[in-house]
């Protein structure tokens, strides 16, 4: 601040007084300015972007452990010319899974002391490399208490320095001789994992299909630096937790479709016995061929009797779902979804259904709970079943905890370092302009639409929300799941009923919104970025939601590099259609890299044989110079803090704010 603006200092006196509570004198303020200026010149931290995890917890856990290949890259840079490929793989696997890999090594290694000595030197070198872009303070916070002093000493001493070589060597020898080698190896491996990712961005759809969404949420709840952009599957589970019965039915249907009972029963304690009992009593003589679960993991294939029960449960909850959705359509006519009420067109005695005045063939004509006169009314048994299921979802403490995590770390969109993140779509008109969408009593588009949708979702969990507003917010979760103008869906319809019951595949087609049709146009992408105030020479939209079908020639990089679609299909159910097993986007100090993953077999296979899931790595952009913290959003924040501290310095020196001694 030069020249000194004394009038501004006087106006800011109250703020400066508050700031002086933390920095009470010239010395303290100066020290912090020096510290912040130094941080601005550190390399930019590594950001990782993942999308559409769909309950594949083992693959997600592996990606966190290997930092999407960033750790392997560091190991190769350090030892690529001095170690064989198998040795590199073994070292990487040790870093990813130290506890379990040590068990195999100890069973096969003849000279453990030599192994420990060599390995500890290598691990320290890797740790030095991944920690080099952080301050000592940040690294210190990542260290385990029991070894923090020793690790810090080793990280900041060079074993090649003749004056320190004996000191460094003796520390390693003592770690081994005192029997602490295993614990120390495990500790330093976890530090390497921790420092491999500076910020994790999850672009939605944590839930459904795979067996471990609850385990992914457990991991995220204990993770340090992450954010979530909600997806339609996340919204569905949020709605179920809030008490939306149509969402509850959809959650159950999807879980049964993919034979995924673990998340419901083991993860959240949802009692499925009432549904099983109802299904057997009501559909006991129905083979339910069209509802046999989609088994993508052969190791989890149930026996024939269980498979039949799951099929009957699947059909039972599907019929209930269609009835509950019709009630929502009637309650919210402004959504314009009356065409999704299809049960009234059923003519099972003729094997037909009438949709929009056209008769189509039915694949299934058994509807024991549908009254022709009142097709959308729940039977007494169905209503009783839903009351029990509703209660089970509402009282699940684990589900409440995970939804709280989604709310506290999530939003509809995020802007980070010139990247606009949202899960699926941005509603557009045919000409590529932003489309106005009704939310409650207002109409919104672009950034305002995403903000209003997010606030509506939060209102469902706020006890202070007026009753009518809260009921509307709870209903909205279903619209976000499958509504035509939902930014989490944006298709003409979700043809669930047609896929189950109608022979003619033309009825299964879901017309995509204009965003999906126009997103290859760089001008359209620029228009959206402008509307969200995203600046920078290299700015992007990053999406998930729609799997990239590599085997059909689709590309994840679109609109001349301005749009990156990173849903390559983590879910095993997608592998046969995408040809790969997902993407991770990495944004480090040298630029953007897209990592294509191969299918993950199992954690056991990765540990035993050192297999990884890294496929091709594609350079999206390379920076002409290494990016520093000052080039990031964090840098802008720190620059603002430096300005405020500089003002405080001047205020101290002019006597506007009085200095105090440190306590």
C-alpha positions, 0 to 999 in steps of 0.5 A, spaced: 500 500 500 503 505 497 503 511 498 499 510 505 492 511 505 491 514 512 484 515 511 482 508 508 486 505 515 482 509 519 475 507 516 478 500 516 480 501 524 475 496 526 477 490 521 484 491 523 483 491 530 480 484 529 486 482 525 491 485 531 488 479 535 491 474 531 497 478 529 498 483 535 505 487 533 509 489 527 514 483 528 508 478 528 505 481 522 511 481 518 513 474 519 506 472 517 507 476 510 514 473 509 510 466 510 505 468 505 509 470 500 514 464 500 507 460 500 505 464 493 512 461 490 511 454 492 508 449 486 501 449 485 498 443 489 495 437 485 488 437 484 484 430 482 477 430 479 473 423 479 466 422 477 461 417 477 464 412 482 457 408 483 459 405 489 465 402 486 469 403 493 475 398 491 477 402 485 476 409 488 480 407 494 486 404 489 485 411 486 486 415 492 492 410 494 496 411 488 494 418 487 491 416 480 498 414 478 502 421 480 505 416 486 508 411 480 510 417 476 514 420 482 517 413 483 519 412 476 522 419 476 526 417 482 528 410 480 526 409 473 534 408 471 536 404 477 530 399 479 527 394 474 520 394 472 518 389 477 522 392 483 518 399 481 511 395 481 513 392 488 515 399 491 509 402 489 504 397 491 508 397 498 506 405 498 499 403 496 498 397 501 503 397 506 500 393 511 498 387 507 504 388 502 509 387 508 506 380 510 507 378 503 514 381 503 516 378 510 514 371 508 518 371 502 524 375 504 531 372 507 534 378 509 529 383 512 534 388 515 537 389 508 530 390 505 528 395 511 534 399 510 534 399 502 526 400 502 526 406 508 531 410 504 527 409 498 521 411 501 524 417 504 526 419 497 519 419 495 516 422 501 521 428 500 519 428 492 511 429 494 512 433 500 517 438 496 511 443 494 508 444 501 510 448 507 514 444 513 507 446 517 503 443 512 507 437 511 508 437 519 500 436 520 500 430 515 505 426 519 503 421 524 504 423 532 508 417 534 514 418 528 513 426 526 519 428 529 523 422 526 520 423 519 521 431 519 528 430 520 529 425 515 525 429 510 529 435 511 536 432 511 540 429 505 543 423 506 548 425 500 551 430 505 558 428 508 556 431 514 549 428 515 550 421 512 552 418 518 546 421 522 541 419 517 544 412 516 544 411 524 537 414 524 535 408 519 539 403 523 536 405 530 529 404 527 530 397 524 534 395 531 528 397 535 523 393 531 519 399 529 521 398 521 514 395 520 510 401 523 515 406 520 514 403 513 506 404 514 507 411 517 511 414 511 507 410 506 500 413 509 504 420 509 506 419 501 499 417 500 496 423 504 501 428 500 499 425 493 493 429 492 492 436 495 485 437 493 480 432 491 474 434 486 468 428 486 463 430 480 457 426 483 454 420 483 457 416 489 451 412 489 448 406 486 450 400 482 456 398 485 456 395 492 460 400 496 457 407 496 457 407 504 464 405 504 466 411 499 462 415 504 466 413 510 472 414 506 470 421 504 467 423 511 474 422 514 478 425 508 481 432 509 481 436 502 475 435 498 469 437 495 462 434 491 458 436 485 452 433 486 449 428 481 442 425 480 444 419 484 446 423 490 440 427 489 436 420 489 439 418 496 438 425 499 431 425 497 430 418 500 433 420 506 429 426 507 423 422 506 421 422 499 417 415 498 418 416 490 426 416 491 426 411 496 422 406 491 427 408 486 433 407 491 430 400 492 429 398 485 436 400 483 439 396 488 435 390 486 436 391 479 444 391 480 443 385 486 446 391 491 444 389 497 450 391 501 449 398 501 442 398 503 443 392 509 450 392 511 451 400 510 445 403 512 441 398 516 435 398 511 430 392 513 428 389 507 424 383 510 417 386 509 419 387 502 421 380 501 415 378 505 410 382 500 414 380 494 413 373 495 406 373 498 404 378 492 408 375 486 410 368 488 407 365 482 410 370 477 417 368 474 418 376 473 423 374 468 424 382 466 426 383 473 432 378 474 438 382 477 443 385 472 449 381 475 456 384 473 460 381 478 460 374 478 463 373 484 457 376 488 452 371 484 446 369 489 443 362 488 437 361 484 432 361 489 435 368 492 435 370 485 428 369 484 426 372 490 430 378 488 427 379 482 420 378 485 422 384 490 424 388 484 418 388 480 414 389 487 418 395 488 417 398 481 410 397 481 409 401 487 414 406 484 410 408 478 404 409 483 408 414 487 411 417 482 404 418 479 402 422 486 408 426 485 406 428 478 399 430 480 401 434 486 406 438 482 402 439 475 407 445 474 412 440 472 409 438 466 410 430 467 403 428 466 405 423 460 409 419 465 403 416 468 402 410 464 399 405 468 392 407 466 393 405 459 395 398 461 390 392 457 394 386 460 388 382 458 390 384 450 397 384 452 397 391 450 398 398 453 396 405 450 401 410 450 400 417 447 394 414 443 398 408 440 398 401 442 404 397 444 405 390 446 407 388 453 413 384 455 409 382 462 402 382 463 401 380 470 399 386 475 396 383 481 396 390 485 393 394 479 386 396 480 383 398 473 379 403 476 384 406 480 391 404 477 395 409 481 392 407 488 397 403 493 393 397 495 393 397 503 399 392 503 403 396 499 401 402 503 403 398 509 410 396 506 412 403 504 410 406 511 415 401 514 421 402 508 420 410 510 421 409 517 427 405 516 430 410 511 428 416 516 431 413 522 438 410 519 443 414 523 449 412 518 445 415 512 444 421 516 451 422 517 453 421 510 447 426 507 450 431 512 457 430 509 454 431 502 451 437 504 457 440 508 462 438 502 457 439 496 454 444 492 450 443 485 457 446 481 464 449 483 469 453 480 476 452 482 482 455 478 478 457 472 475 450 471 467 450 472 465 443 475 458 440 475 455 433 474 451 433 468 448 438 464 446 446 463 439 447 461 440 450 454 435 453 449 436 450 441 440 456 440 445 455 445 443 460 450 441 459 457 434 456 458 430 459 464 427 453 468 422 454 474 424 453 481 418 454 486 415 461 485 421 464 480 425 462 474 432 462 473 438 460 468 445 458 469 449 460 475 442 463 478 439 456 477 444 452 480 444 456 486 437 456 487 436 448 486 442 447 491 438 452 496 432 448 495 435 441 496 438 444 503 431 447 505 429 440 505 434 438 511 433 445 515 428 444 520 427 452 520 424 451 513 416 453 513 412 447 512 410 448 505 417 450 502 420 444 506 415 439 502 416 442 496 424 441 497 423 434 499 418 433 492 424 436 488 429 431 489 425 426 485 424 431 479 432 432 480 432 425 479 428 424 472 425 431 470 426 434 463 429 440 465 433 438 471 440 440 470 442 433 473 438 429 468 436 434 462 432 428 458 425 428 455 424 422 460 426 417 464 423 411 460 424 406 466 417 403 465 418 402 457 424 398 458 421 393 463 414 392 460 414 395 453 416 390 447 417 396 442 424 399 443 422 406 440 419 407 446 425 406 450 428 412 447 430 418 451 431 425 448 437 429 450 437 436 452 440 441 448 446 441 452 448 434 450 447 436 443 451 443 443 457 441 448 462 440 442 461 447 440 466 452 443 462 458 443 457 455 447 462 452 452 465 459 452 458 462 453 456 458 459 463 459 462 462 467 461 455 466 465 459 463 471 464 468 471 470 463 470 476 467 467 483 465 465 486 463 459 485 456 459 478 455 462 474 449 462 468 445 464 469 439 467 463 434 467 461 426 468 454 423 468 454 421 461 459 415 460 464 416 454 464 410 450 471 409 447 469 403 443 465 407 439 470 412 438 467 417 443 472 422 446 473 425 453 476 432 450 471 436 447 469 443 444 477 444 442 479 442 449 474 447 453 470 441 455 472 435 459 468 429 460 471 424 465 465 419 466 468 413 463 465 408 467 467 406 474 461 402 475 462 395 472 455 395 469 458 400 464 465 396 462 462 393 456 459 399 453 465 404 455 471 399 454 474 402 460 473 403 467 473 410 468 477 417 468 481 421 473 483 428 471 489 431 474 491 438 474 498 439 477 503 444 477 505 443 470 498 442 467 492 437 465 493 430 464 487 425 463 488 418 466 484 412 463 483 406 467 483 399 466 478 395 470 480 394 477 480 386 479 481 386 486 485 389 492 488 382 493 490 382 486 493 389 486 497 387 492 499 380 490 502 381 483 502 389 483 497 390 478 495 397 477 489 400 473 492 405 470 491 405 462 493 411 457 495 418 460 493 423 455 496 430 456 490 435 455 494 442 456 502 443 458 504 450 462 509 453 459 512 455 466 511 451 472 504 454 476 505 456 482 500 458 488 500 465 486 497 463 479 491 459 483 485 461 487 488 460 493 494 465 491 488 470 490 486 469 497 493 469 500 494 475 496 488 479 499 491 476 506 498 479 505 494 486 503 490 486 509 496 485 513 500 490 510 495 495 512 495 492 519 503 494 519 502 501 517 496 502 522 501 499 527 507 504 525 502 510 525 499 508 531 492 507 529 492 500 532 496 499 538 501 494 538 501 489 544 506 483 546 505 476 544 502 472 550 
